[in-house]
Amino acid sequence: MNFPHQETVLGVFVKHPEPGKVKSRLGVEIGYENAASLYEAFVADTIERFGHSADRLILGYTPDNKTALDWLLQQGSKETVYWPQPDTDLGKRMANYFHFAFEQHETKSAILIGSDSPTLPVSYLEQAYEWLYSVDCVLGPSADGGYYLVGLSSPQPEMFEGIEWSSSSVLEKTVERIQELGLSMKLLPLWYDVDEMANLRMLRGHLLAMKLSGRNNLPRRTEEWLANWSEASGD
């Protein structure tokens, strides 16, 4: 089905890569400096991979200070919108992002992703934008019980209320909220975030398989980091 084009908006939540403040669970096993440099590769690859998949890219950064913004300005482009995340819980930050996206841009489809899934297929976002012409919400479930993507066709702040964001029941509780609110939704395929050592090993194998099978659009900075780290660690 063909739809008339409407401006699409993509938000990416990013943190300043300070050792010990990003990928801390992974940092326990590989070192906080290593975890921070890996996260920098994730951010650069995410922006390169998805930066042109929407009409407007919003980088939601934290903390809200000059150091974080100056670092992020090197990652985006002159068309990128830089939006400081409010200092509150994740649910309110997401609700605020969607309010900003719909208030500041003439759009009926806004998506938000994190920067923890460097191999996420671009086609998943394209599918989400198509679905948002006809449903209220799109979710991309992640293997840890949360979700790697949420897309809305209008702001839905109540959807992000009453959820324990650090738990493995985030997806379940979010779907319950969607049901309670009477919203229509579509579900993308399961994918994975990279937060722990097991995820990192899977990512390394996944990238090798992608490369050997002739897949294009590999996250090149992440691939380079993994090659260098493997040699250094002997793992």
C-alpha positions in Angstrom: 0.0 0.0 0.0 1.4 3.4 -0.9 1.0 6.4 1.4 1.7 10.1 0.9 5.0 11.1 2.3 5.0 12.8 5.7 8.0 13.9 7.6 9.5 11.2 9.7 11.5 11.8 12.9 14.1 9.5 14.5 15.3 10.0 18.0 18.4 8.3 19.4 19.2 8.4 23.1 22.9 8.7 23.8 25.1 9.2 26.9 28.4 11.0 27.2 30.9 8.1 27.1 32.4 8.6 30.5 34.1 5.5 31.9 32.0 3.9 34.6 28.9 5.7 33.5 28.2 3.8 30.3 28.1 0.1 29.7 28.9 -0.4 33.4 27.9 -4.1 33.6 30.1 -4.8 30.6 32.8 -2.6 32.1 33.1 -4.9 35.2 34.3 -7.6 32.8 36.3 -5.8 30.1 37.3 -2.6 32.0 35.4 0.7 32.2 37.8 2.4 29.7 37.2 -0.4 27.2 33.4 -0.3 27.7 33.4 3.5 27.2 35.4 3.3 23.9 33.1 0.5 22.7 30.1 2.6 23.5 31.6 5.5 21.4 31.8 3.1 18.5 28.2 2.1 19.0 27.1 5.7 19.0 29.1 6.6 15.8 27.8 3.5 14.0 24.2 4.1 15.1 24.3 7.7 13.7 26.0 6.6 10.5 23.6 3.6 10.1 20.3 5.4 10.8 21.1 9.1 10.4 19.5 9.2 6.9 16.6 6.8 7.5 14.3 9.6 8.6 13.8 13.2 7.5 14.8 14.5 10.9 17.4 13.1 13.3 17.2 14.1 17.0 20.0 13.1 19.3 18.8 13.1 22.8 21.9 13.4 25.0 22.7 13.2 28.7 24.0 14.6 30.9 22.9 18.1 29.9 26.3 19.9 30.0 28.7 21.4 27.5 31.1 18.5 27.6 28.4 16.0 26.5 27.1 18.4 23.8 30.6 19.3 22.4 31.3 15.6 22.1 28.0 14.9 20.4 28.4 17.8 18.0 31.3 15.9 16.5 29.0 12.9 15.8 26.1 14.5 14.0 25.7 16.9 11.2 24.5 20.5 10.7 20.9 19.2 10.1 20.9 17.2 13.3 18.8 18.4 16.2 20.4 18.2 19.7 18.0 17.7 22.5 19.1 17.5 26.2 17.3 14.7 28.0 15.6 15.9 31.2 17.1 14.7 34.5 14.3 12.2 35.4 13.4 8.5 34.9 13.5 6.8 31.6 9.8 6.8 31.1 9.5 10.5 31.6 12.4 11.1 29.3 10.8 9.1 26.5 7.5 10.8 27.0 9.3 14.2 26.8 11.1 13.2 23.7 7.8 12.3 21.9 6.2 15.5 23.1 9.2 17.5 21.6 9.2 15.5 18.4 5.6 16.0 17.6 5.4 19.6 18.9 8.5 20.9 17.0 8.1 18.9 13.8 5.2 18.4 11.4 5.1 14.6 11.6 2.8 11.7 12.2 5.5 9.2 12.8 8.3 9.5 15.4 10.6 6.7 16.5 13.0 6.4 19.3 15.9 4.0 19.6 18.9 3.6 21.9 22.5 3.2 20.9 23.0 -0.4 22.1 22.1 -2.3 19.0 24.8 -1.6 16.3 23.6 -4.4 14.0 19.9 -3.5 14.0 18.6 -3.7 10.4 17.6 -0.4 8.8 14.6 -2.2 7.3 13.1 -2.6 10.8 12.8 1.2 11.0 11.4 1.5 7.5 8.8 -1.1 8.4 7.9 0.8 11.6 7.4 4.1 9.7 5.1 2.3 7.3 3.0 0.8 10.1 2.7 4.1 11.8 0.5 5.3 9.0 -2.2 3.0 10.4 -1.5 2.1 14.0 -0.8 4.1 17.2 2.3 2.3 18.3 5.2 0.1 17.1 7.5 -1.8 19.4 10.7 -3.7 18.7 11.2 -6.2 21.5 14.7 -7.0 22.8 15.9 -10.3 24.2 16.5 -8.8 27.7 12.8 -8.2 28.2 12.7 -4.5 27.1 12.5 -3.0 23.7 15.0 -1.5 21.3 12.5 0.6 19.4 9.3 2.5 20.1 7.4 4.4 17.5 4.3 6.5 17.9 1.9 8.3 15.6 1.0 10.8 18.4 2.2 11.6 21.9 1.2 8.9 24.5 2.7 10.0 27.8 0.5 7.6 29.8 2.1 4.7 28.0 5.4 5.2 29.9 3.9 5.5 33.4 4.0 2.9 36.1 6.9 0.8 34.6 9.9 -0.5 36.5 12.5 0.4 33.9 15.4 -1.7 35.3 13.4 -4.9 35.3 13.0 -7.7 32.7 9.3 -7.1 32.5 9.5 -3.7 30.7 8.1 -5.1 27.5 5.3 -7.0 29.2 4.2 -4.0 31.3 4.4 -1.6 28.4 2.2 -3.9 26.3 -0.3 -4.0 29.2 -0.3 -0.2 29.3 -0.9 -0.1 25.5 -3.8 -2.5 26.0 -5.3 -0.5 28.9 -5.1 2.7 26.9 -6.9 1.1 23.9 -4.0 1.7 21.5 -3.4 -0.3 18.3 0.1 -1.6 17.9 2.4 -3.7 15.6 5.5 -5.7 16.7 8.8 -5.9 15.0 11.1 -9.0 15.2 13.1 -9.7 18.3 16.6 -8.2 18.4 19.3 -7.8 21.0 21.1 -5.1 23.0 24.8 -5.4 24.0 25.0 -4.9 27.7 26.9 -7.9 29.1 29.8 -10.1 28.1 27.5 -12.8 26.6 26.0 -10.2 24.3 29.4 -9.0 23.3 30.5 -12.5 22.3 27.3 -12.9 20.3 27.9 -9.6 18.6 31.4 -10.7 17.6 30.1 -13.9 16.1 27.2 -12.1 14.4 29.4 -9.6 12.8 31.7 -12.3 11.5 28.8 -14.2 10.1 27.4 -11.1 8.4 30.8 -10.4 6.8 31.3 -13.9 5.6 27.8 -14.0 4.1 28.5 -10.9 2.1 26.2 -8.6 4.1 26.8 -4.8 3.5 26.4 -1.9 5.9 28.3 -3.4 8.7 28.9 -1.2 11.8 32.5 -0.5 10.9 33.7 1.2 14.0 32.3 -1.6 16.2 33.9 -4.2 14.0 37.3 -2.4 14.3 36.9 -2.1 18.0 36.2 -5.8 18.4 39.1 -6.8 16.2 41.5 -4.7 18.2 40.1 -5.7 21.6 40.2 -9.4 20.7 43.9 -9.2 19.9 44.7 -7.2 23.0 42.6 -9.4 25.4 43.5 -12.8 23.9 39.8 -13.7 24.5 
